[in-house]
């Protein structure tokens, strides 16, 4: 069963029945087994969060993690698992799903060192204080939420990584690149350009398309000036 290929983009919830698919001693398989035990997360969320976290951690170490529109909080937990230099993580959502507690409990059982380090906050994303030492992340913050996350991070001069989705192409906006690029790609290109214009170094990456077609990962950090 462990070798049977199956869709990483599936919205089907992982459950203990999926445990045989993750038999290896790798860190990812250990995380996957914990998520399976929780029994509440869609399969695609596991793969998305892992890809975002590991790519972000290749660039950014330490700092408080702030997961905006964080849902179940898997991404925040992964950021701490991958880098123990971060003292804490904050998961912010207007209405955090109650099942997020099951994800946290399963991960704490596997990684007891996370105890007391991840806080879940029900709040408007606009009201959460951010600072220059933070690492702000957002996985599939829908539509304009991605722009809000970027704006909040830049205002605080914090490092940031976002995976945009649900591009609002019906919203009236300039389309200077519309003759070359499709609407969603144009929107993300302009986000990267705006981030650079505000004094950020920018990295543009893609997570595997078989996980999600909305796979453009935009990462930024305040540029170091002499």
FIDO-589293 format. One record per residue (C-alpha): x, y, z; residue in one letter. Coordinates in steps of 0.5 Angstrom, whole numbers, plus 500, padded with zeros to 3 digits. Layout:
+-----+-----+-----+--------+
!   x !   y !   z ! residu !
+-----+-----+-----+--------+
!   X !   Y !   Z !      a !
...
+-----+-----+-----+--------+
This chain:
+-----+-----+-----+--------+
!   x !   y !   z ! residu !
+-----+-----+-----+--------+
! 500 ! 500 ! 500 !      x !
! 506 ! 505 ! 502 !      x !
! 508 ! 505 ! 494 !      x !
! 501 ! 506 ! 491 !      x !
! 501 ! 513 ! 488 !      x !
! 495 ! 517 ! 490 !      x !
! 493 ! 524 ! 489 !      x !
! 497 ! 529 ! 493 !      x !
! 491 ! 535 ! 491 !      x !
! 486 ! 531 ! 494 !      x !
! 481 ! 534 ! 499 !      x !
! 480 ! 527 ! 502 !      x !
! 481 ! 528 ! 510 !      x !
! 487 ! 524 ! 512 !      x !
! 486 ! 519 ! 517 !      x !
! 489 ! 513 ! 521 !      x !
! 487 ! 508 ! 515 !      x !
! 493 ! 512 ! 511 !      x !
! 498 ! 511 ! 516 !      x !
! 501 ! 505 ! 512 !      x !
! 503 ! 510 ! 506 !      x !
! 508 ! 514 ! 511 !      x !
! 512 ! 508 ! 513 !      x !
! 519 ! 512 ! 513 !      x !
! 524 ! 515 ! 518 !      x !
! 524 ! 521 ! 514 !      x !
! 521 ! 528 ! 518 !      x !
! 516 ! 529 ! 513 !      x !
! 513 ! 522 ! 514 !      x !
! 513 ! 523 ! 521 !      x !
! 509 ! 529 ! 521 !      x !
! 504 ! 526 ! 516 !      x !
! 503 ! 520 ! 521 !      x !
! 501 ! 525 ! 526 !      x !
! 497 ! 529 ! 521 !      x !
! 493 ! 522 ! 520 !      x !
! 492 ! 521 ! 527 !      x !
! 489 ! 527 ! 528 !      x !
! 484 ! 525 ! 522 !      x !
! 482 ! 532 ! 520 !      x !
! 486 ! 535 ! 515 !      x !
! 485 ! 534 ! 507 !      x !
! 491 ! 531 ! 504 !      x !
! 493 ! 537 ! 500 !      x !
! 494 ! 541 ! 506 !      x !
! 499 ! 537 ! 509 !      x !
! 503 ! 537 ! 502 !      x !
! 502 ! 544 ! 501 !      x !
! 504 ! 546 ! 508 !      x !
! 510 ! 542 ! 508 !      x !
! 513 ! 545 ! 501 !      x !
! 511 ! 552 ! 504 !      x !
! 515 ! 551 ! 511 !      x !
! 521 ! 547 ! 508 !      x !
! 522 ! 552 ! 502 !      x !
! 521 ! 558 ! 507 !      x !
! 526 ! 555 ! 512 !      x !
! 531 ! 554 ! 507 !      x !
! 532 ! 562 ! 507 !      x !
! 529 ! 564 ! 514 !      x !
! 532 ! 562 ! 521 !      x !
! 529 ! 564 ! 527 !      x !
! 524 ! 569 ! 529 !      x !
! 517 ! 569 ! 532 !      x !
! 512 ! 565 ! 526 !      x !
! 506 ! 569 ! 525 !      x !
! 501 ! 564 ! 521 !      x !
! 496 ! 569 ! 518 !      x !
! 489 ! 566 ! 516 !      x !
! 492 ! 560 ! 519 !      x !
! 486 ! 555 ! 519 !      x !
! 488 ! 549 ! 523 !      x !
! 495 ! 552 ! 524 !      x !
! 499 ! 546 ! 521 !      x !
! 504 ! 551 ! 517 !      x !
! 506 ! 554 ! 524 !      x !
! 507 ! 548 ! 527 !      x !
! 512 ! 546 ! 521 !      x !
! 516 ! 552 ! 522 !      x !
! 518 ! 550 ! 529 !      x !
! 519 ! 543 ! 527 !      x !
! 524 ! 545 ! 522 !      x !
! 527 ! 550 ! 526 !      x !
! 528 ! 550 ! 533 !      x !
! 531 ! 557 ! 534 !      x !
! 524 ! 560 ! 533 !      x !
! 521 ! 561 ! 540 !      x !
! 514 ! 561 ! 539 !      x !
! 509 ! 561 ! 533 !      x !
! 502 ! 565 ! 533 !      x !
! 496 ! 562 ! 529 !      x !
! 491 ! 568 ! 527 !      x !
! 484 ! 567 ! 524 !      x !
! 478 ! 570 ! 524 !      x !
! 474 ! 564 ! 526 !      x !
! 480 ! 558 ! 528 !      x !
! 477 ! 551 ! 526 !      x !
! 475 ! 547 ! 533 !      x !
! 479 ! 541 ! 530 !      x !
! 485 ! 545 ! 530 !      x !
! 486 ! 543 ! 537 !      x !
! 486 ! 535 ! 534 !      x !
! 492 ! 537 ! 530 !      x !
! 496 ! 541 ! 535 !      x !
! 495 ! 535 ! 540 !      x !
! 497 ! 530 ! 535 !      x !
! 504 ! 534 ! 533 !      x !
! 505 ! 535 ! 541 !      x !
! 505 ! 528 ! 542 !      x !
! 510 ! 527 ! 537 !      x !
! 514 ! 533 ! 539 !      x !
! 513 ! 535 ! 546 !      x !
! 518 ! 541 ! 545 !      x !
! 512 ! 545 ! 542 !      x !
! 508 ! 545 ! 548 !      x !
! 506 ! 552 ! 550 !      x !
! 510 ! 555 ! 544 !      x !
! 504 ! 555 ! 539 !      x !
! 498 ! 560 ! 541 !      x !
! 492 ! 560 ! 537 !      x !
! 488 ! 567 ! 536 !      x !
! 481 ! 569 ! 534 !      x !
! 482 ! 576 ! 531 !      x !
! 482 ! 580 ! 525 !      x !
! 488 ! 580 ! 521 !      x !
! 489 ! 587 ! 521 !      x !
! 489 ! 588 ! 529 !      x !
! 495 ! 583 ! 530 !      x !
! 502 ! 587 ! 532 !      x !
! 507 ! 585 ! 528 !      x !
! 515 ! 586 ! 529 !      x !
! 521 ! 586 ! 524 !      x !
! 524 ! 579 ! 528 !      x !
! 517 ! 576 ! 525 !      x !
! 517 ! 571 ! 520 !      x !
! 510 ! 572 ! 517 !      x !
! 507 ! 566 ! 513 !      x !
! 500 ! 565 ! 509 !      x !
! 498 ! 559 ! 505 !      x !
! 492 ! 560 ! 500 !      x !
! 490 ! 567 ! 504 !      x !
! 484 ! 567 ! 499 !      x !
! 484 ! 573 ! 494 !      x !
! 485 ! 580 ! 497 !      x !
! 487 ! 577 ! 504 !      x !
! 494 ! 575 ! 500 !      x !
! 495 ! 583 ! 499 !      x !
! 493 ! 584 ! 506 !      x !
! 498 ! 579 ! 509 !      x !
! 504 ! 582 ! 505 !      x !
! 502 ! 589 ! 507 !      x !
! 502 ! 588 ! 514 !      x !
! 509 ! 584 ! 514 !      x !
! 512 ! 590 ! 510 !      x !
! 509 ! 595 ! 514 !      x !
! 513 ! 591 ! 520 !      x !
! 519 ! 590 ! 516 !      x !
! 518 ! 583 ! 517 !      x !
! 520 ! 577 ! 513 !      x !
! 514 ! 574 ! 509 !      x !
! 512 ! 568 ! 505 !      x !
! 505 ! 567 ! 502 !      x !
! 502 ! 562 ! 497 !      x !
! 496 ! 566 ! 493 !      x !
! 490 ! 563 ! 491 !      x !
! 483 ! 565 ! 489 !      x !
! 485 ! 571 ! 485 !      x !
! 480 ! 576 ! 484 !      x !
! 480 ! 577 ! 477 !      x !
! 473 ! 581 ! 477 !      x !
! 476 ! 587 ! 481 !      x !
! 477 ! 593 ! 477 !      x !
! 484 ! 594 ! 477 !      x !
! 490 ! 596 ! 472 !      x !
! 492 ! 591 ! 467 !      x !
! 499 ! 593 ! 464 !      x !
! 501 ! 586 ! 463 !      x !
! 495 ! 583 ! 461 !      x !
! 497 ! 583 ! 453 !      x !
! 502 ! 578 ! 456 !      x !
! 500 ! 574 ! 462 !      x !
! 494 ! 571 ! 464 !      x !
! 490 ! 575 ! 470 !      x !
! 492 ! 571 ! 476 !      x !
! 500 ! 570 ! 474 !      x !
! 499 ! 578 ! 472 !      x !
! 497 ! 579 ! 479 !      x !
! 502 ! 575 ! 482 !      x !
! 508 ! 578 ! 478 !      x !
! 505 ! 585 ! 480 !      x !
! 505 ! 583 ! 488 !      x !
! 513 ! 581 ! 487 !      x !
! 514 ! 588 ! 483 !      x !
! 511 ! 592 ! 489 !      x !
! 514 ! 588 ! 494 !      x !
! 521 ! 589 ! 491 !      x !
! 519 ! 597 ! 490 !      x !
! 518 ! 597 ! 498 !      x !
! 525 ! 595 ! 499 !      x !
! 525 ! 588 ! 499 !      x !
! 529 ! 582 ! 496 !      x !
! 524 ! 577 ! 493 !      x !
! 524 ! 570 ! 491 !      x !
! 519 ! 567 ! 487 !      x !
! 518 ! 559 ! 487 !      x !
! 513 ! 554 ! 485 !      x !
! 511 ! 548 ! 489 !      x !
! 509 ! 542 ! 485 !      x !
! 503 ! 543 ! 481 !      x !
! 500 ! 536 ! 482 !      x !
! 499 ! 539 ! 489 !      x !
! 495 ! 545 ! 487 !      x !
! 495 ! 549 ! 481 !      x !
! 495 ! 555 ! 485 !      x !
! 503 ! 554 ! 486 !      x !
! 506 ! 560 ! 486 !      x !
! 510 ! 562 ! 493 !      x !
! 512 ! 569 ! 494 !      x !
! 518 ! 570 ! 499 !      x !
! 521 ! 577 ! 501 !      x !
! 525 ! 580 ! 506 !      x !
! 527 ! 587 ! 507 !      x !
! 533 ! 588 ! 503 !      x !
! 540 ! 589 ! 507 !      x !
! 543 ! 596 ! 505 !      x !
! 550 ! 599 ! 506 !      x !
+-----+-----+-----+--------+
